[in-house]
């Protein structure tokens, strides 16, 4: 049977921070991967006219704690077989809905927890390649090797150190197979006893080590990078704030000591709540090629406003703002990744192609998956978003399968978006 192809035409492409006007794109209908134009035009069995809209790679969210009511950490040793079956169904439903926001792949993030929780939930987050829901790229394990002084809303009773080295690593996360099969990123604080020595053990397993929830000094951060750390988790949040004589972890994003070849990628939450727009702009301008937009979405993402019980705590959701009840402690985020992109465009006065790069190319490069996802290169998956000039997603293609977008433009956004379109 001859290989056949689909062609996107009458469209503009966004990739590598650039806009490629009126450029066609093809994918192989059998492999569902981007391809060269076929030599025989008769093999093009489907042509999609995008009517001068913009085609870009599907978005990648490397930090996401849960969506549409699903908490990625919500199984434990007491969970019954029925609980596991219901969790699986809930997970599939939530990932299907999350795809509608334009995120075609994510790292389901499990916050600090007990070993029995990791053992139960991590198998669900094995890397996937599906045409009807947001894929998992492997879990992002945020903790429990973190600093109690920067705990955020993580439960301190789960925190551990790494004095026992690899033994503790495997004991905490459910063993060797669980790490290799199901994990993409580990966020830890390098100043916690034993963690610096543990970094090579993590990276040797092809797992990204990210610095976060930390009181680390600049010097300790540099040591972590020398040991193999390649990322910083949600820059500014849960770390000491920079001072002109004490740069701290934030100083690593543009460090003359580290050097360009080892400068870490940094996640940043551009929801207007976690980071002031001026500081988000400062970070982006410091190193746009290493900036990765993340949602840090919590399971209340997509749910109505109100007060919700979370373990022994309560969280108040008001719009995109989530706080522990009765405190000013942020408990995660509830803003979509496309909205974070539009925020960055407005704050940094950058073009849509420049913004898209932070949640596609940069995200893929930070995980070392640039040959599979996040680019419009030959051989990458046929995961795409179709946008208007203001950066609103009109539709999604997951492995070539068309999916309806939930990224709706509100009337209140029209005037602002006309300004954004002018930057394009």
ABEGO torsion letter per residue (X at the ends): XBBBBBBBBGBBBBBGGBBBBGBBBBBBAAAGBBBBBBABAAABABBBBAGGBBBBBBBBBABBAEBGGBBAAABBAABBAAAAAAAAAAAAAAAAAAAAAGBABBBBBBBBBBAAAAAAAAAAABBBBBAABBBBAEBBBBOABBBAAAAEABBAAABBBAAAEAAAAAAAAGEAAAAAAABABBBBBAABBGAAAAAAAAAAAGBBBBBBGBABBAAAAAAAAAAGBABBBGBGBGBBBBBAABAEAAAAAABAAAEAAABBBBBBBBAGAABBAAAAAAAAAABAAABBBBAGBBAABGBBBEBBBBEABBBBBBEABBBBBGBABBAEBABBAAAAAAAAAAAAGBBAAAAAAAABAAAAAAAGAAAABGBABBGBBBBBBBBBAAGBBABBBBGGBBBBBABBBBAAAAAAAAAAAAAX
